[in-house]
Amino acid sequence: MSAKKESLGKTIGVVVAVCLVCSIVVSGAAVGLRSLQQTNASLDKKSNILNAAGLYETGMTGKAIESTYSEKIESRYVDLESGEFVEAPEPDYDMYKAAKQTEYSTKVTNSNVGFQRRPNVASVYLVRDEAGDVSRIILPVHGSGLWDLMYGFLALDADGETVRELIYYQQKETPGLGGEVQNPAWQDKWDGKKLFEDGDVAIRVVKNANPSNPHTIDALSGATLTSKGVENTIQYWVGEQGFGQFLKTQAWRS
C-alpha cells in the first residue's frame, strides 16, 4: 500500500512540475512577444490609415509604412463638443478605451449605433500635401453590423464634406454578404459622395442607388442589416454627437 501511495505521490509531483514549467514557458513567451504584437498592431493601424489616405501601396515594408506615415500623416485630438483641437487627456490616450470610462466619455442618445458611450476626445488624422496644406481628413468610425461592431476610417477631402474612402479594417460580418464592406469594388462607390445637403447629414445606403445622386450608395446585396449599420455609423459620426462640430468649424484650416 505504501508503495502505491509513493508511486501516486511521484506521479502527482511530476504532473505539478510539468504544469509549472509549462506555465512559466507560456508566460515568458507572452511577455517576450508582447512588444512584437504591439509593433504589429501599430503597423496594421498605420497601414489602414495610409490606405484611407490613398498612400498605401501593396507590399509596403514596415520601414516604408513608418516612413510614409511620419512624413504624410499628422495625428491630432479633437474635443467633439467644441470641434476644436486639444491635447490628449492622458499619455498613450486611446479613444476606444476612453469610451469605457465615464470621466472621459458621454452617453449616446437617440442613435442606433451599437455602443452606449462615445469618447469626449477623439483621434483624427490629417494628410498634408507637398505645400503643407491639409488634403484629406481621416476620421475613425465604428458602429454595429449584423453580428458585432465594425471599425473603420472615413477619409474626406479638405472641404470636410466630400468622401474619398471608407475603409473597414475590423468586422465579423458574413463572408460574401456583410463581409463585402471590405470589398474594394464597394468601397470605390463612396468616392466623391457628399455627406451633407443644406447643412444636414444626407448620406444614405440604399438598394438600387442612383449613381448620379451624390448622397446615396448602393446597399450590399443580401446584407440589409449590415448596410443599415454602415449608414447608421456614418450618420452618427459626421453628426452632432460625433465629428459634426469639428467638420463645421474646419479647425484644420487654422
Phi, psi and omega per residue, in radians:
M1 nan -0.743 -3.130
S2 -1.132 -0.600 3.115
A3 -1.142 -0.683 3.122
K4 -1.157 -0.729 3.107
K5 -1.081 -0.720 -3.137
E6 -1.131 -0.721 3.124
S7 -1.113 -0.746 3.125
L8 -1.105 -0.706 3.131
G9 -1.116 -0.717 3.115
K10 -1.133 -0.697 -3.138
T11 -1.088 -0.809 3.119
I12 -1.090 -0.705 3.132
G13 -1.082 -0.737 3.128
V14 -1.124 -0.749 -3.136
V15 -1.075 -0.798 3.133
V16 -1.085 -0.742 -3.135
A17 -1.104 -0.757 3.134
V18 -1.095 -0.777 3.128
C19 -1.067 -0.708 -3.138
L20 -1.130 -0.792 3.129
V21 -1.083 -0.763 -3.134
C22 -1.098 -0.724 -3.131
S23 -1.133 -0.654 3.111
I24 -1.149 -0.747 -3.141
V25 -1.106 -0.800 -3.124
V26 -1.120 -0.775 3.132
S27 -1.095 -0.750 3.131
G28 -1.100 -0.715 3.129
A29 -1.131 -0.714 -3.136
A30 -1.092 -0.772 3.124
V31 -1.157 -0.738 -3.116
G32 -1.152 -0.571 -3.101
L33 -1.549 -0.180 -3.068
R34 -1.003 -0.776 -3.133
S35 -1.088 -0.734 3.128
L36 -1.132 -0.717 3.119
Q37 -1.095 -0.737 3.122
Q38 -1.137 -0.689 3.113
T39 -1.110 -0.777 -3.141
N40 -1.145 -0.676 3.115
A41 -1.122 -0.704 3.120
S42 -1.134 -0.742 3.123
L43 -1.125 -0.691 3.132
D44 -1.105 -0.763 3.122
K45 -1.087 -0.804 -3.129
K46 -1.141 -0.611 3.097
S47 -1.095 -0.741 -3.141
N48 -1.201 -0.625 3.073
I49 -1.162 -0.738 3.088
L50 -1.108 -0.631 3.087
N51 -1.082 -0.794 3.107
A52 -1.135 -0.516 -3.138
A53 -1.412 -0.143 -3.089
G54 1.341 0.392 -3.058
L55 -1.984 -0.106 -3.087
Y56 -1.442 2.378 3.091
E57 -2.086 2.375 -3.130
T58 -0.958 2.302 3.098
G59 1.539 0.107 3.125
M60 -1.045 2.362 3.097
T61 -1.383 2.901 3.101
G62 -1.012 -0.674 3.137
K63 -1.136 -0.717 -3.139
A64 -1.188 -0.667 3.109
I65 -1.087 -0.850 -3.127
E66 -1.072 -0.761 -3.101
S67 -1.133 -0.835 -3.128
T68 -1.135 -0.714 -3.138
Y69 -1.084 -0.828 -3.094
S70 -1.167 -0.512 -3.110
E71 -1.435 -0.601 -2.949
K72 -1.935 -0.364 -3.005
I73 -1.947 2.305 3.065
E74 -1.998 2.095 3.139
S75 -1.589 2.225 -3.133
R76 -2.329 2.995 3.091
Y77 -2.182 2.495 -3.075
V78 -2.212 2.324 2.970
D79 -1.361 2.014 -3.014
L80 -1.184 -0.432 3.137
E81 -1.309 -0.796 -3.100
S82 -1.545 -0.437 -3.082
G83 1.398 0.146 -3.092
E84 -1.780 2.721 3.063
F85 -1.214 2.482 3.107
V86 -2.435 2.965 3.022
E87 -1.387 2.734 3.081
A88 -1.069 2.382 -3.113
P89 -1.074 -0.442 3.135
E90 -2.758 2.824 3.120
P91 -1.047 2.532 3.136
D92 0.974 0.674 -3.105
Y93 -1.088 2.374 3.108
D94 -2.233 2.035 -3.065
M95 -1.090 -0.525 -3.119
Y96 -1.320 -0.613 3.038
K97 -1.242 -0.647 -3.136
A98 -1.097 -0.580 -3.127
A99 -1.109 -0.316 3.141
K100 -1.616 -0.030 -3.133
Q101 -1.986 2.130 -3.027
T102 -1.044 -0.561 -3.112
E103 -1.263 -0.287 -3.125
Y104 -1.995 0.175 -3.022
S105 -2.494 2.968 -3.126
T106 -2.293 2.521 -3.136
K107 -1.227 2.389 3.092
V108 -1.383 2.330 3.141
T109 -2.231 2.568 3.038
N110 0.890 0.737 3.129
S111 -2.624 2.443 -3.114
N112 -1.857 1.295 -3.090
V113 -1.953 -0.067 3.033
G114 1.576 0.024 3.051
F115 -2.344 2.728 -2.988
Q116 -1.664 -0.449 -3.090
R117 -2.388 2.608 3.062
R118 -2.186 2.646 -3.100
P119 -1.180 2.610 3.051
N120 -1.297 -0.530 3.123
V121 -2.097 2.237 -3.089
A122 -2.101 2.716 3.071
S123 -1.401 2.557 2.935
V124 -2.422 2.753 -3.103
Y125 -2.260 2.210 -3.111
L126 -1.852 2.304 3.097
V127 -1.780 2.187 -3.091
R128 -1.922 2.506 3.113
D129 -1.515 -3.040 -3.081
E130 -1.086 -0.482 -3.139
A131 -1.467 -0.087 -3.135
G132 1.576 0.038 3.116
D133 -1.472 2.628 3.108
V134 -1.257 2.168 3.127
S135 -1.846 -0.469 3.079
R136 -2.529 2.622 3.033
I137 -2.058 2.247 -3.111
I138 -1.974 2.132 -3.108
L139 -1.916 2.212 3.024
P140 -1.286 2.306 -3.120
V141 -2.313 2.633 3.020
H142 -2.702 2.700 -3.137
G143 -3.120 3.039 -3.014
S144 -1.294 2.535 2.949
G145 -1.930 -2.554 3.084
L146 -1.333 -0.759 -3.005
W147 -1.843 -0.505 -3.037
D148 -2.875 3.120 3.073
L149 -1.186 2.536 3.079
M150 -2.031 2.434 -3.075
Y151 -2.062 2.421 -3.126
G152 -2.768 -3.044 3.081
F153 -2.247 2.303 3.081
L154 -1.865 2.088 -3.116
A155 -1.822 2.263 -3.126
L156 -2.117 2.696 2.973
D157 -1.154 2.965 -3.131
A158 -1.138 -0.194 3.079
D159 -1.323 -0.159 3.126
G160 1.269 0.257 -3.064
E161 -2.363 -0.595 -3.052
T162 -1.546 2.152 -3.128
V163 -1.380 2.402 3.016
R164 -1.984 -0.689 -3.129
E165 -2.529 2.554 2.862
L166 -2.242 1.877 -3.056
I167 -1.931 1.960 3.008
Y168 -1.619 2.265 -3.105
Y169 -2.049 -0.204 3.115
Q170 -2.511 2.065 3.128
Q171 -2.789 2.754 -3.136
K172 -2.181 0.565 -3.105
E173 -1.338 2.896 -3.086
T174 -1.171 2.176 3.119
P175 -0.981 2.387 3.125
G176 1.466 -0.208 3.109
L177 -2.129 -1.768 3.110
G178 -1.084 -0.477 3.125
G179 -1.099 -0.204 3.115
E180 -1.214 -0.053 3.031
V181 -1.054 -0.343 3.114
Q182 -1.735 0.123 3.115
N183 -1.355 2.124 -3.118
P184 -0.965 -0.572 -3.129
A185 -1.122 -0.660 3.113
W186 -1.342 -0.674 3.115
Q187 -1.048 -0.630 -3.120
D188 -1.098 -0.425 -3.113
K189 -1.186 -0.299 3.136
W190 -1.398 -0.364 -3.054
D191 -1.067 2.117 3.096
G192 1.605 -0.118 3.140
K193 -1.241 2.683 -3.087
K194 -1.880 2.353 -3.097
L195 -1.359 -0.579 -2.965
F196 -2.168 2.710 3.003
E197 -2.441 2.084 -3.080
D198 0.954 0.640 3.085
G199 1.497 -0.141 -3.132
D200 -1.786 2.596 3.078
V201 -1.117 2.151 -3.022
A202 -2.149 -0.084 -3.066
I203 -1.169 2.388 -3.111
R204 -2.433 2.606 3.013
V205 -2.003 1.914 -2.986
V206 -2.340 2.803 3.074
K207 -1.257 2.452 3.080
N208 0.919 0.832 3.136
A209 -1.075 2.470 3.073
N210 -1.303 2.046 -3.095
P211 -1.003 -0.456 -3.117
S212 -1.445 -0.168 3.104
N213 -1.406 2.067 -3.070
P214 -1.271 -0.086 -3.054
H215 -1.979 0.038 -3.084
T216 -2.171 2.517 3.098
I217 -2.206 2.459 3.117
D218 -1.039 2.300 3.054
A219 -1.201 2.731 3.094
L220 -1.262 2.322 -3.112
S221 -1.122 2.188 3.100
G222 1.299 0.234 -3.089
A223 -2.369 1.063 -3.075
T224 -1.058 -0.795 -3.075
L225 -1.221 -0.638 3.080
T226 -1.133 -0.779 3.130
S227 -1.052 -0.749 3.112
K228 -1.130 -0.644 3.101
G229 -1.096 -0.699 3.096
V230 -1.100 -0.806 3.126
E231 -1.030 -0.834 3.128
N232 -1.040 -0.713 -3.116
T233 -1.092 -0.897 -3.090
I234 -1.159 -0.746 3.127
Q235 -1.066 -0.674 3.140
Y236 -1.164 -0.875 -2.986
W237 -1.297 -0.376 3.051
V238 -1.720 0.030 3.115
G239 -1.584 -2.980 -3.017
E240 -1.124 -0.544 3.140
Q241 -1.425 -0.276 3.140
G242 -1.831 -2.137 -3.088
F243 -1.577 0.194 -3.062
G244 -0.941 -0.820 -3.125
Q245 -1.179 -0.655 3.093
F246 -1.075 -0.758 3.136
L247 -1.171 -0.540 3.098
K248 -1.274 -0.774 -3.106
T249 -1.249 -0.450 -3.088
Q250 0.850 0.913 -3.077
A251 -1.058 -0.393 -3.105
W252 -1.200 -0.214 -3.137
R253 -1.473 -0.288 -3.085
S254 -1.459 nan nan
